[in-house]
Amino acid sequence: MTPDSTIDTIDTIDTIDDVLVVGAGAMGTQIGAAYALAGYRVTTGDLAPEALDQSRDEAQRRLRRLAEKGTFSRDEVDSALERMMYTTDSLEAARTTDFVLEAAVERIDIKRQLFADLDEAAPEHVILATNSSTIPSSLLMDATARPDRVCNMHFFNPALVMNCVEVVRNPQTSDATVEAALGMVHRLGKQPVRLNKEIPGFVANRLLGALRNEALRLEADGVASYQDIDVAARTALGHPMGPFELMDLVGIDVSYLIRLSEYEQSGDPADLPHPSVQKLYEQGRYGRKNGRGWYEYTS
Ligand SMILES: NC(=O)c1ccc[n+]([C@@H]2O[C@H](COP(=O)([O-])OP(=O)(O)OC[C@H]3O[C@@H](n4cnc5c(N)ncnc54)[C@H](O)[C@@H]3O)[C@@H](O)[C@H]2O)c1
């Protein structure tokens, strides 16, 4: 199948009304709410009924808060909530959906099985997108019979707030799929970034990684303190927080383990966690979550 062979049959942005979000965790919850606010009917699917209950509560709380702040009217929020449904049977919901966004747990075996099952269940023309930050759709597409309708659509956390969505094609993704995904991002009122090829970390997280690596180097070389490097990032570059503050927010343990897994995949010593981060990790200084990382936190 050539990349453009589905151009006449794939759904265009105007014909996508029903969206299935698979995975009701941190990302799926807010992505589902963002779709509902944009007028889509959204079904959120998860294996765990308690995850669905939590997701419903969280989406209601966040959307009502947007109405209180005046970002959306009460009517807009109420009708968005009416458009949100929940199910433990994602495959049943897939039978009548126009588009699938997978936001389940970050495990390739689970995602491959899901893509195979969703491919069986969803109508042939439906796009299957993954929100994965680290698993490119080329590692999922061959679990389906529709590799041209598989891509990454990478939302950022928190998805109701963050405007950027990276649309990443794999070598077999059709132009029609890319255009439909980009159009959908526009309809969500968000800003798409088109990646013409897959690369680990995509664009935004690579930029962030480069800044973090340079910040760690400057601190380790004694050029400036981590506090002053954060001041430079905030006041000269206009970043909302500096790289060390961000590491504390994300979690030193999370940063450490991500780098370790990158190293395990690449075997490149340049991907190893920075010695300063390793030291914090070994000291149990995980950042804001336990009150101490680069900085100390009182409450
Ligand atoms: N957390 C972030 O900051 C972030 C940012 C961008 C992208 N992502 C990506 O989004 C995806 C989800 O991340 P998250 O942080 O929301 O995870 P999470 O752990 O909060 O939620 C994952 C959910 O998937 C459900 N699940 C697991 N297997 C399932 C299955 N077979 N069918 C249906 N549901 C299933 C779990 O019950 C859980 O509720 C991952 O691929 C991750 O890479 C995460």
The ligand as a Gaussian input file, in Angstrom:
#p B3LYP/6-31G(d) Opt

LIG

0 1
 N        2.208000      11.327000      32.062000
 C        2.740000      12.174000      31.182000
 O        3.301000      13.222000      31.557000
 C        2.655000      11.874000      29.712000
 C        2.863000      12.914000      28.781000
 C        2.721000      12.638000      27.415000
 C        2.414000      11.357000      26.998000
 N        2.234000      10.354000      27.920000
 C        1.880000       9.025000      27.433000
 O        0.493000       8.800000      27.699000
 C        0.261000       7.414000      27.955000
 C       -0.485000       7.270000      29.263000
 O        0.261000       7.880000      30.273000
 P       -0.417000       8.241000      31.686000
 O        0.587000       9.052000      32.411000
 O       -1.793000       8.763000      31.475000
 O       -0.498000       6.777000      32.344000
 P       -1.363000       6.301000      33.614000
 O       -0.567000       5.226000      34.232000
 O       -1.795000       7.470000      34.441000
 O       -2.682000       5.674000      32.951000
 C       -2.662000       4.531000      32.149000
 C       -4.050000       3.896000      32.181000
 O       -4.060000       2.854000      31.204000
 C       -4.911000       1.842000      31.703000
 N       -4.682000       0.607000      30.954000
 C       -3.654000      -0.260000      31.048000
 N       -3.820000      -1.259000      30.172000
 C       -4.964000      -1.006000      29.481000
 C       -5.671000      -1.677000      28.443000
 N       -5.195000      -2.809000      27.901000
 N       -6.822000      -1.138000      28.001000
 C       -7.294000       0.000000      28.528000
 N       -6.670000       0.686000      29.520000
 C       -5.519000       0.170000      29.986000
 C       -4.582000       1.765000      33.191000
 O       -5.616000       1.127000      33.940000
 C       -4.425000       3.253000      33.525000
 O       -5.648000       3.807000      33.997000
 C        1.634000       6.731000      27.908000
 O        1.796000       6.136000      26.642000
 C        2.623000       7.891000      28.085000
 O        3.851000       7.700000      27.400000
 C        2.336000      10.590000      29.264000

